[in-house]
């Protein structure tokens, strides 16, 4: 049996989440004239409350989307549509759903801050890039390739004297690093259900008010007025219910899950030790369910093929798997070409089964070029 070790790409569905979804009615949450629609609306509002509670937001500040990619696009393109300030700050290690929308903007100046060799951005470097005409600062919560936790709280604190909006792509940290996302200086938070043992195809953009002021977002699509006119279309009620249940479970169980993941990491590190792996990023600043590493003389594509039937792993973001060209994150960390081409990502969860690491090591040793 192949053991799944690619949880940063997507996670298995929690049984309790599946159960909640199966018991969701088929009504349209926009139908106000009968009990089927009203029950669907109640289910959506419950999920909205569950999601808002995780980050101490208000129910009306939760906008449902198809996932963090759409949320990132709405946060960036929606804010920039009619903005008079034309400067944005981001980092070189962001997900492509942040970097590509920024690259598409016309008439904007984007300052892209590099990370340190550890895989984290430096707070001082980010703040040095912020100007009086900065419209937006967008920094991810946790890097999807390395698992490195970024200094979001420190950046939020330093932005207290700036009018710039602060957006955080929290796809990888949602429900795992809880307290960080509760900082009220974060204006917008992107999240995906399928990263926390919920269904694919649903996510959210949390859009906090500043006092009585709304973040001035323009919708990317029109037709229907759902989600405060920011995201039209019939709500996917079963998916929303699953997202809400997954978020609530994460809030209740995140400490226990993290402890299980730390214990599992110990077995991973011990299992890989005979291969003398080179770890990319500081493991002390990394979430406990992921490592990114390379092994001298080992090509990542060959390694993944050799491990088929034993473990399922990746060599980077799932969004780039169709045309792998080497990680832009690892390049930004100034790794050597050999380490970038040999990089592998292993990511697990509290549901992951035990791996035969002796078999893994045995297969990989046959590939190593001295």
TABEL-V742609 format. One record per residue. N is the residue number from 1. RES is the residue in three letters. PHI is phi in whole degrees, 0 to 359 (* if undefined). PSI is psi as a letter, one per 40 degrees, with the letter a starting at -180 (* if undefined). D_CENTER is the distance of its C-alpha to the mean C-alpha in Angstrom with 2 decimals. Layout:
n->[N	N]
res->[RES	RES]
phi->[PHI	PHI]
psi->[PSI	PSI]
d_center->[D_CENTER	D_CENTER]
This chain:
n->[1	2	3	4	5	6	7	8	9	10	11	12	13	14	15	16	17	18	19	20	21	22	23	24	25	26	27	28	29	30	31	32	33	34	35	36	37	38	39	40	41	42	43	44	45	46	47	48	49	50	51	52	53	54	55	56	57	58	59	60	61	62	63	64	65	66	67	68	69	70	71	72	73	74	75	76	77	78	79	80	81	82	83	84	85	86	87	88	89	90	91	92	93	94	95	96	97	98	99	100	101	102	103	104	105	106	107	108	109	110	111	112	113	114	115	116	117	118	119	120	121	122	123	124	125	126	127	128	129	130	131	132	133	134	135	136	137	138	139	140	141	142	143	144	145	146	147	148	149	150	151	152	153	154	155	156	157	158	159	160	161	162	163	164	165	166	167	168	169	170	171	172	173	174	175	176	177	178	179	180	181	182	183	184	185	186	187	188	189	190	191	192	193	194	195	196	197	198	199	200	201	202	203	204	205	206	207	208	209	210	211	212	213	214	215	216	217	218	219	220	221	222	223	224	225	226	227	228	229	230	231	232	233	234	235	236	237	238	239	240	241	242	243	244	245	246	247	248	249	250	251	252	253	254	255	256	257	258	259	260	261	262	263	264	265	266	267	268	269	270	271	272	273	274	275	276	277	278	279	280	281	282	283	284	285	286	287	288	289	290	291	292	293	294	295	296	297	298	299	300	301	302	303	304	305	306	307	308	309	310	311	312	313	314	315	316	317	318	319	320	321	322	323	324	325	326	327	328	329	330	331	332	333	334	335	336	337	338	339	340	341	342	343	344	345	346	347	348	349	350	351	352	353	354	355	356	357	358	359	360	361	362	363	364	365	366	367	368	369	370]
res->[UNK	UNK	UNK	UNK	UNK	UNK	UNK	UNK	UNK	UNK	UNK	UNK	UNK	UNK	UNK	UNK	UNK	UNK	UNK	UNK	UNK	UNK	UNK	UNK	UNK	UNK	UNK	UNK	UNK	UNK	UNK	UNK	UNK	UNK	UNK	UNK	UNK	UNK	UNK	UNK	UNK	UNK	UNK	UNK	UNK	UNK	UNK	UNK	UNK	UNK	UNK	UNK	UNK	UNK	UNK	UNK	UNK	UNK	UNK	UNK	UNK	UNK	UNK	UNK	UNK	UNK	UNK	UNK	UNK	UNK	UNK	UNK	UNK	UNK	UNK	UNK	UNK	UNK	UNK	UNK	UNK	UNK	UNK	UNK	UNK	UNK	UNK	UNK	UNK	UNK	UNK	UNK	UNK	UNK	UNK	UNK	UNK	UNK	UNK	UNK	UNK	UNK	UNK	UNK	UNK	UNK	UNK	UNK	UNK	UNK	UNK	UNK	UNK	UNK	UNK	UNK	UNK	UNK	UNK	UNK	UNK	UNK	UNK	UNK	UNK	UNK	UNK	UNK	UNK	UNK	UNK	UNK	UNK	UNK	UNK	UNK	UNK	UNK	UNK	UNK	UNK	UNK	UNK	UNK	UNK	UNK	UNK	UNK	UNK	UNK	UNK	UNK	UNK	UNK	UNK	UNK	UNK	UNK	UNK	UNK	UNK	UNK	UNK	UNK	UNK	UNK	UNK	UNK	UNK	UNK	UNK	UNK	UNK	UNK	UNK	UNK	UNK	UNK	UNK	UNK	UNK	UNK	UNK	UNK	UNK	UNK	UNK	UNK	UNK	UNK	UNK	UNK	UNK	UNK	UNK	UNK	UNK	UNK	UNK	UNK	UNK	UNK	UNK	UNK	UNK	UNK	UNK	UNK	UNK	UNK	UNK	UNK	UNK	UNK	UNK	UNK	UNK	UNK	UNK	UNK	UNK	UNK	UNK	UNK	UNK	UNK	UNK	UNK	UNK	UNK	UNK	UNK	UNK	UNK	UNK	UNK	UNK	UNK	UNK	UNK	UNK	UNK	UNK	UNK	UNK	UNK	UNK	UNK	UNK	UNK	UNK	UNK	UNK	UNK	UNK	UNK	UNK	UNK	UNK	UNK	UNK	UNK	UNK	UNK	UNK	UNK	UNK	UNK	UNK	UNK	UNK	UNK	UNK	UNK	UNK	UNK	UNK	UNK	UNK	UNK	UNK	UNK	UNK	UNK	UNK	UNK	UNK	UNK	UNK	UNK	UNK	UNK	UNK	UNK	UNK	UNK	UNK	UNK	UNK	UNK	UNK	UNK	UNK	UNK	UNK	UNK	UNK	UNK	UNK	UNK	UNK	UNK	UNK	UNK	UNK	UNK	UNK	UNK	UNK	UNK	UNK	UNK	UNK	UNK	UNK	UNK	UNK	UNK	UNK	UNK	UNK	UNK	UNK	UNK	UNK	UNK	UNK	UNK	UNK	UNK	UNK	UNK	UNK	UNK	UNK	UNK	UNK	UNK	UNK	UNK	UNK	UNK	UNK	UNK	UNK	UNK	UNK	UNK	UNK	UNK	UNK	UNK	UNK	UNK	UNK	UNK	UNK	UNK	UNK	UNK]
phi->[*	283	268	279	229	225	289	288	283	194	248	293	277	297	305	294	291	300	297	298	293	294	263	273	291	262	296	271	296	270	273	261	260	209	293	296	291	294	294	295	297	298	295	295	294	298	296	299	294	298	289	298	299	302	245	49	253	263	309	287	269	262	250	282	226	276	156	296	299	294	299	298	297	295	298	278	290	294	284	278	305	230	284	266	279	237	237	227	243	215	232	288	259	292	295	299	286	257	294	287	301	296	293	278	291	253	83	251	256	245	265	251	272	282	276	279	297	284	96	254	279	271	302	297	293	296	291	295	277	284	237	293	259	286	275	215	242	236	227	289	284	223	288	287	266	254	79	287	277	272	281	296	299	295	294	300	297	289	278	299	262	247	273	299	283	244	248	235	279	255	305	271	258	302	77	242	251	286	296	306	284	275	294	286	279	280	277	221	230	259	215	231	292	285	271	232	73	251	284	283	93	219	203	207	243	274	239	280	281	256	67	258	263	271	295	283	263	255	295	271	225	228	125	132	80	294	52	56	66	261	209	288	123	298	291	276	302	300	293	297	300	297	297	298	296	297	293	296	296	299	297	287	246	298	290	296	297	297	295	297	292	295	296	295	300	302	290	295	297	295	295	275	308	298	267	52	294	256	272	257	107	273	298	286	253	249	300	282	246	209	223	237	207	223	233	307	82	242	272	294	295	294	296	295	294	293	266	300	91	246	221	253	228	223	239	158	294	298	292	251	293	290	212	293	233	100	292	292	291	291	296	296	278	65	285	290	301	296	292	292	290	265	292	233	242	245	221	231	205	291	260	288	281	289	251	276	290	297	293	301	298	300	292	289	299	291	262	291	265	287]
psi->[h	h	h	h	f	f	e	d	d	i	i	i	h	h	d	d	d	d	d	d	d	d	e	h	i	e	i	h	e	e	h	e	e	i	d	d	d	d	d	d	d	d	d	d	d	d	d	d	d	d	d	d	d	d	e	f	i	i	d	e	e	h	h	h	a	e	i	d	d	d	d	d	d	d	d	d	d	d	d	e	d	f	i	d	h	f	h	i	h	a	i	e	e	i	i	d	e	d	d	d	d	d	d	e	i	h	e	i	h	h	h	h	h	i	i	i	d	e	e	i	i	h	d	d	d	d	d	d	e	h	i	d	e	h	d	h	h	h	h	i	d	h	h	d	d	e	e	h	h	i	g	d	d	d	d	d	d	d	e	d	e	i	e	i	i	h	h	h	h	f	d	d	e	h	e	d	g	d	d	d	e	e	h	e	e	h	d	h	h	h	i	h	d	e	e	f	f	a	i	i	e	i	a	i	h	h	g	i	i	g	b	e	h	i	h	g	i	h	i	e	i	i	g	d	e	i	f	f	e	e	g	i	i	h	h	g	d	d	d	d	d	d	d	d	d	d	d	d	d	d	d	d	e	d	d	d	d	d	d	d	d	d	d	d	d	d	d	d	d	d	d	e	d	e	e	f	i	h	h	h	i	h	d	d	e	i	i	e	e	i	i	h	i	i	h	h	e	h	h	d	d	d	d	d	d	d	e	h	e	c	i	h	a	i	f	a	h	d	e	e	d	d	g	h	e	h	h	d	d	d	d	d	e	f	i	i	d	d	d	d	d	e	h	i	h	h	h	a	a	e	e	h	i	i	i	g	d	d	d	d	d	d	d	d	d	e	e	h	h	*]
d_center->[28.16	24.99	22.44	18.82	16.75	13.68	11.33	8.25	9.36	10.14	11.92	15.52	16.66	18.10	21.84	21.99	19.35	21.38	24.50	23.38	22.54	25.90	27.77	26.44	29.21	29.30	30.22	28.82	27.39	29.23	32.58	34.47	37.87	37.49	35.98	33.59	31.78	32.09	30.66	27.64	27.19	27.53	24.85	22.42	23.44	22.99	19.38	18.89	20.51	18.43	15.15	16.96	18.42	15.28	14.93	18.70	18.58	21.24	21.31	22.08	19.07	16.69	16.56	15.54	14.14	13.46	9.65	6.98	9.13	12.12	10.96	10.39	13.75	15.42	14.58	15.88	18.59	19.60	20.24	22.00	24.23	27.10	26.28	29.20	27.31	26.18	24.24	20.49	18.83	15.60	14.92	15.54	12.36	10.00	8.42	11.48	10.58	11.31	14.06	15.92	16.41	17.63	19.90	21.37	22.63	26.39	28.17	25.28	25.12	21.72	21.71	19.17	19.10	19.07	17.65	20.17	21.09	19.02	15.72	15.31	16.43	19.67	20.03	23.48	22.49	20.00	22.70	25.40	23.80	23.79	27.04	28.98	28.04	24.25	22.64	18.93	16.84	13.18	11.32	7.71	7.35	6.66	7.36	6.30	10.10	11.74	9.80	11.49	11.07	12.01	15.01	13.68	16.63	19.16	18.11	18.23	21.63	22.95	22.04	24.30	27.15	25.44	25.26	22.16	19.25	16.08	12.72	9.41	6.05	4.58	1.85	2.98	5.89	6.95	10.31	10.53	11.41	13.26	15.72	13.81	12.38	15.98	17.39	19.27	19.21	15.64	16.62	13.54	10.12	7.71	6.35	6.83	9.65	9.70	7.08	9.67	12.86	13.37	14.51	13.09	13.92	12.96	10.50	11.49	12.08	13.71	16.59	18.74	22.39	24.20	27.27	28.64	26.89	24.10	21.61	23.58	21.37	23.05	21.95	21.07	23.12	26.26	28.24	28.37	27.07	24.51	21.69	23.93	24.72	21.28	20.21	23.31	23.82	24.66	22.01	20.76	22.10	21.53	17.83	17.55	19.61	17.42	14.27	16.52	18.00	14.82	13.76	17.35	17.52	14.53	16.41	19.59	18.63	15.87	18.63	20.34	17.30	16.52	20.22	20.33	17.53	19.48	22.60	21.16	20.06	23.69	24.92	22.67	23.90	27.43	27.32	26.25	28.62	31.55	29.65	29.08	25.44	24.22	20.88	18.62	17.43	18.79	18.29	19.24	16.19	13.76	12.12	14.90	13.50	13.04	15.52	16.04	19.76	22.74	26.33	29.28	30.92	28.27	26.64	23.18	24.21	27.37	25.66	23.38	26.52	28.56	26.20	26.17	27.60	26.52	22.77	19.98	17.75	16.27	16.88	13.68	10.92	11.96	12.11	14.90	16.72	19.52	20.77	19.72	21.14	19.75	16.49	16.40	14.40	17.27	19.80	18.70	19.25	22.73	22.87	25.87	25.92	26.84	23.90	21.48	23.25	23.43	19.87	18.44	15.20	15.85	13.33	14.87	14.90	17.71	19.10	19.53	23.19	25.31	25.55	28.86	28.01	31.61	31.27	28.08	29.91	33.04	31.47	29.68	32.85	34.71	32.46	32.61	34.79	36.85]
